[in-house]
Amino acid sequence: MKPIAPKAENNPAEEEAGGILSIDLAALAANYRALKKRAGGAQCAAVVKGDAYGIGLKPAAQALTLAGATTFFVALLNEARHLRAVCPAAQIYVLNGLAPGMAGEYRTLRAEPVLGSWPEIEEWDQFARSVSGDCPAAIHIDTGMRRHGLTQDDATAFAGRLKTLHFKPSLVMSHLACADDPKHPMNAKQISGFRALRNLFPGIPASLANSAGLLAHKDSLFDLVRPGIALYGGHAVLEAENPMKPIVRLDLRVIQVRHAQAGETVGYSAEFTLKRDSRIAVAAGGYADGIPRAAGSNDKRAGAEAVVAGKRCPLLGRISMDLITIDVTDIPETGVKRGDLVTLLGEGIGVDDLAAHAGTIGYEVLTSLGKRYSRLYRAG
Ligand SMILES: *Cc1c(COP(=O)(O)O)cnc(C)c1O
């Protein structure tokens, strides 16, 4: 694989960085194509909010566009601006809706707010009345999430006002709260509720499914699907196999290998006691780089692992801001030395594995990927 795309601004050189974050854009494109296939007749959009779940908005959007994506979802107007700079022809939706007073800027960027409350609808409608030409926007209806979106009564009232509006909704959408758990009764409730509501908006495309909806709920696909985490290789559906390819790999530089004796403790608060004479590799990444602090270990519980010279090795003690300590006693002396790389993500360790050791989810591990790494984007 060859590196592509300009490296991010201020991207440190590999020799200077504590870690190397490699992002496989060919795998991202393959994931998009696989999801698009599963979407059948529905359009497959791509959710690229949160800097494309931490991997980098611009390179991700370029790779997804080459793979065939034409519709994108971001969370914020500012993200829409960055996206527009690399995708001049894309349809862009802004999930968090209309930022007050900013309607003109959405229109300039050709970004469509996802309107999820009366105040947003009123503001957008007044703006649409004041300008000539179309002002498309999406409408979000709440079917159970109780976060964003019109209530079902308000959606019904809104449907009655469609003819008097100064803009035409381009999409009617809702969001699944429990799609990662296929057995949860909320799914069927939301899907049937949404089916009834979308009928109030004839001729307007409808969208409900996130990654888990797309992968586990065939009846949630409607006209357009909105996968995010699955594009980035994350595990969307609990208790099912993850069919997606991993796209991130994280290697950290060893800054020293040291010896310590049985009975001594490692790290802050002396919470991990060595049970044998040990060799410890100290590697240059910590919670300031997004490695979850909760993934450390102590005398009561094991923590995350790293792959060193082809072998899984446990992390010892707490994760510091800039460093982790790894038990390499089982690796031959010649197998690991200062300057070598150890793998925290990759070689069979996925973002969800690291997340599980920290009581969090792959989404959070991805979106926390640090800014101090040397980032390498690779295409096939
Ligand atoms: C983030 C988000 C998605 C994508 O969800 P994934 O679980 O990452 O696939 C889809 N729709 C909405 C409204 C979202 O906020």
The ligand as an SDF file (V2000), in Angstrom:
LIG
                    3D

 15 15  0  0  0  0  0  0  0  0999 V2000
  -24.2220    9.4500   14.3110 C   0  0  0  0  0  0  0  0  0  0  0  0
  -25.5110    9.2480   13.6220 C   0  0  0  0  0  0  0  0  0  0  0  0
  -25.6670    8.2460   12.6460 C   0  0  0  0  0  0  0  0  0  0  0  0
  -24.6020    7.2030   12.3930 C   0  0  0  0  0  0  0  0  0  0  0  0
  -24.6570    6.2570   13.4320 O   0  0  0  0  0  0  0  0  0  0  0  0
  -23.7080    4.9630   13.4820 P   0  0  0  0  0  0  0  0  0  0  0  0
  -24.1840    4.2200   14.6650 O   0  0  0  0  0  0  0  0  0  0  0  0
  -22.3240    5.4900   13.6530 O   0  0  0  0  0  0  0  0  0  0  0  0
  -23.8790    4.2560   12.2000 O   0  0  0  0  0  0  0  0  0  0  0  0
  -26.8520    8.2040   11.9410 C   0  0  0  0  0  0  0  0  0  0  0  0
  -27.8580    9.0820   12.2080 N   0  0  0  0  0  0  0  0  0  0  0  0
  -27.7590   10.0200   13.1640 C   0  0  0  0  0  0  0  0  0  0  0  0
  -28.9010   10.9360   13.4260 C   0  0  0  0  0  0  0  0  0  0  0  0
  -26.5850   10.1270   13.9170 C   0  0  0  0  0  0  0  0  0  0  0  0
  -26.4990   11.0520   14.8800 O   0  0  0  0  0  0  0  0  0  0  0  0
  1  2  1  0
  2  3  1  0
  2 14  2  0
  3  4  1  0
  3 10  2  0
  4  5  1  0
  5  6  1  0
  6  7  2  0
  6  8  1  0
  6  9  1  0
 10 11  1  0
 11 12  2  0
 12 13  1  0
 12 14  1  0
 14 15  1  0
M  END
$$$$
